[in-house]
């Protein structure tokens, strides 16, 4: 991600950054960085979820995506 980091501020698309609270700490750090550095990005932490959000919390992820896209 190093090469992309300097370009995060150029992203203009509405951005939702989602990660699970039981995910690997490095993933959480990346998610926080993306949410902080992409203008207008929204970060969301899913409780009791790990890296496999679509498999383990599909309903919650679907709700977040639909809300973001509406």
N, C-alpha and C positions, 0 to 999 in steps of 0.2 A: 504494500500500500504506500510505501514511501514516495514513489513518483507521483501518485495521485493526491497525496496530502496537500500539496501546494495549490491544487486546483479545486478543492472542495468549496471554496468561497464563490466559485463561478457557477455552481449548480443552481439552476433557477426552477427546476421542476419541484412541485410539492413532494416533500420527502417524509416518510415515516420510517423510523429506525426502531425495530422491535428486537428484544432479546429476553431470554428467560433468566430468572434470578438464580437458577442453579447451573447456568452455563459456565464454561471455563472463564476464569478471571480475565484472560486476554481478550476474549470476545466482548465482555462487558466494557473493557477499556476502549476497544474499537468503537462499540456502539455509542459510548459517551462522547468520544471524539467526533464521530460523524454527526451526531445530534447537535453538538456545540458549534461545529465549523461549517455546516451547510446552512446557509441563510434560511430562516423560517422552518427548519426541520423540527419535527416533533419526535421525541424519544418516548418509548413506552417499555416498561419492565413488566413482564408477565410473571406473576407469582407462581411458585411451584412448577416452573417449566424449565426445561433444559434446552439444548441446542436443537432438538427435533420438534419445534413448535407445531409444524403442520401435522405431525403424527401424534403428539401427546396432548396438545391443546387446540385441536382444529377449530372448535366452535369459537373460542376466544380470539384466535387469530383471524378467523373470518369476520367476526364482529369488528375488530380493529381495522381491517382492510376496507370493509364496506363503509365504515364511518369516515375513514380517510378519503376514500374515493367519491363520497357523496358531496 
